Amino acid sequence: MEGEAKKVRLYSLSTCPQCKGVKQFLDNNNIKYELIEVDLLDSGEQWVASKELKRYNPSATFPTLVLEEVIKGLDEEAIRGALGIK
């Protein structure tokens, strides 16, 4: 799987410390990702993003990182494993 680009999407809130931790972790490891800061979207976009988030994480908690699997919260070990980072 090395060299294979993985699609990474982060559902986040702009004011959430754990969300900022996941963003920093991804940035520090040069992982490209799509950032969706739900609280900064307009109401219609928030509704759509919330529906998408609930498909991956029915409890709709932040941060939710979607890779090949769903990782809830700031679980660096799980994120490293999913991304193949040592």
N, C-alpha and C positions, 0 to 999 in steps of 0.2 A: 504494500500500500504506500510505501514511501514515494514521494514525488506526486502522488495523486492529490489533486486539489479537493478539499472538502468544503461543502457549503456550510457556513456557520452563521447563525442568526442569534442575536442577543435581544431579548425583550427586557427592557430596563425602565427605571424611573430616574429622572435627572437628579433627584435629591437623595437617592438611596446609596448609603455607604457600601453595602455589599455589591451593588451594581457597579459602582466605581471601581471596586476591587477586581471584579471580573474583567472589566474593560482594560484596566491597567495590566492584568495578567496576560490578556490576549495581545495587547500592544507590546509588552515586554518580550513576548515570544514570537513577534512578527507574524501573528495570525490575522489574515484578512477576514473581516466579518461584517455582516449587515447589522447595524444598530437601529433598533426601534425603541425610541424613548417615548413610551406611551403617553406620559403626562404632558408632553410638548406637542402632541397631535391635536388637530381640531376635533370636535365632538364626533363627527362622522367617521373620521379616520381612527379615533380611539375605539369606537364601537367595533370596527372591522378588526383592528389589531387585537382587541380583547377576545373576540371570537376565535381568531387564529391561535392566540396564546392558550385558550382553554382546550383546544384540540390536543395540544402537547402536554399541558399541565392543567388538569381540571380545577385545581385549587387557585390557579391564576396568581401565583406568588412571584415576587421579583427578587433577584434576577432569575430568568429562565433562559438557559443557553441551549440551543437546539443544534445538534451535530448529527451524527449517525444515531444518536440517542438523546434523550432529554436528561439534562442535569439541572437539578434544582438547588439554588443557593450557591454559596461560594465554596465549592468542593474541589480544591485544586488537584487532589489525587485523581478524582474522576475525570476532570477536564484534561489533565496530562495524559491519562490513559486513552481517552477518546481521540485526542489529537496526536498521540504517539510522541509526546514530549517527555524527555527523561528528567 
